Amino acid sequence: MPDTVDTPAPSAASAGVPREVVRRRALVVLSLGQVLGGIGFGSTISLGAVITERLTGDEALAGLPTAAVTLGAALLAVPLASLASRSGRRPALALGMLLALVGVALVVVGTAAGLFPVLLVAFALIGAGQAANLQSRFAATDLATDRTRGRDLSIVVWATTIGAVLGPNLIGAGEALGGAVGMPPLTGPYLFTAVAQVLAIVLYLLALRPDPLLLARESSAGRSGASTTALSRPDRPRAARYAILAIAGSHGVMVSVMAMTPLHLVHHGAELSVVGLTISLHIAGMYALSPVFGILADRLGRVPTVLLGQALLAASLVVAALGAESSAAVTVSLILLGLGWSAATVAGSALLTEASSPERRTTRQGRSDAVMNVVGAAGAAAAGGVLGLIGYAGLATWALVIVALVAIGGVIVGRSMRSADGANDSAGV
C-alpha cells in the first residue's frame, strides 16, 4: 500500500514558486546542512578514540566510539526514512540532528562523570546525525529529473568535504574555549559541534520549504504520465537490489582497507605526518570529485558509472597488494579507493532512487543506508583479523572478491535493463 503523508505540502503553483526554483533552493539548504553535519562528525571521529583511551585506560576499546557511531547510523537510518516517508524530509532531517545534539551533550556528561557506557550511548546518538547526512543525498534527488539526478546528488555529497575538513581543524580552538568555561578535557571542541547541530536543525525546519519529498509526490499525483520527472516509472526491484549491493559492497571495501591503512603504515615505519597526509588525500578522493561522477552518471548511465567505480577500486587494491611495502604506493592506492567509492556511491544512489516507485523509494533508501553502515562496521571489524593473518596485501586481495561480485552483478543488471527497459516487475525488494 502506498505511503501517505500526514500533512500535504502546498503545491509549487499555489505557493507561487516554480518547481525549478524550489529544487535549486533545496540543494543549497541540503548542502549547507551537510557542511554543518560534517563539522560534528569530523570532531567525533578525531576525539572519540582519545577520550575513550583516557577514560578507560585501555587502547583496545579506542575503536568503539567509531563503531557506536556507525551502529547508531545503521539503526536509525530506517526509522528516519520512515518518518520522511510519512511526513517529509524536513522533520526527518531535523530529528536526526536533534538526536545528534543530545548525543553531544551526553559525551560531555559521560566524560565528566567517567561513565563509559554513557559515552557509547552518546556516540550512537551522534550516529543519527550521520544517518541524516546520508539521507540528505537522497533528498537532493526528490525534485531532480533524469538529466540532473546524479549531479544534484553529487553536489550534496561534495559539500561533506567542507565540514569534514573544518571539524578537525576546530579542535584546538574548541579545547581552549572549553577549558575557559570549565568543561572536561577534550570535550571543548564539542561546543562547536553543538552549535553546528542547532544551526542545522533551524536550517532544515525554516529553510527547507516547501518540503522537496512532499512536493515531488504532489507533483506526481497531479501530473499523471509526466515523463520529465520519471516519477511514474514502473518499479524495478532487481535494479534497486543491485544498487543496494553496489553501495554496500563498495563501502565495505573502502572502510575495511582504509581502517587498516594507518596501522599498516605505522608498523612499516611511516611518520604520523605521512599517515595524516594519506588519509587526507583519501577523503579528498571520496568527496572532492563527486560532482564529476554525478555528471558521468547522468550522461553515461548509472550502471556504467558504478562499473567505473569498481574499476577504480580494483586498481586501488592491486596497487595496495603489489606496493604494500611502499608508503607512496599505499597513498596512491588510498586516493583511488576514495575515487572508486565516490563513483559507486553517487551512481548507485541515483540508480536506487529512479529504480524505486514513489511508495517504496524512501523505505529502500533507508534500508540501503542501514545495510551500508552495517557492512562498513563488519568490514572494519573483520579487517583487523585479516590483517593479522595475511597482511595488508592479503587484505587487499580478498577485497577484490567483493569488487568482482559487484562488477559481475552490474554487467548482468545492465544487460537486463537494456533488454527489458520499462518492464514492470511487481515483486518487492
Secondary structure, 3 states (H helix, E strand, C coil): CCCCCCCCCCCHHHHCCCHHHHHHHHHHHHHHHHHHHHHHHHHHHHHHHHHHHHHHCCHHHCCHHHHHHHHHHHHHHHHHHHHHHHHCHHHHHHHHHHHHHHHHHHHHHHHHHCCHHHHHHHHHHHHHHHHHHHHHHHHCCCCCCCCCHHHHHHHHHHHHHHHHHHHHHCHHHHHHHHHHCCCCCCCCCHHHHHHHHHHHHHHHHHHCCCCHHHHHHHHHHHCCCCCCCCCCCCCCHHHHHHHHHHHHHHHHHHHHHHHHHHHHHHHCCCCHHHHHHHHHHHHHHHHCCHHHHHHHHHHHCHHHHHHHHHHHHHHHHHHHHHCCCCHHHHHHHHHHHHHHHHHHHHHHHHHHHHCCCHHHHHHHHHHHHHHHHHHHHHHHHHHHHHHHHHHHHHHHHHHHHHHHHHHHHHHHHHHHHHHCCCCCCCCCC
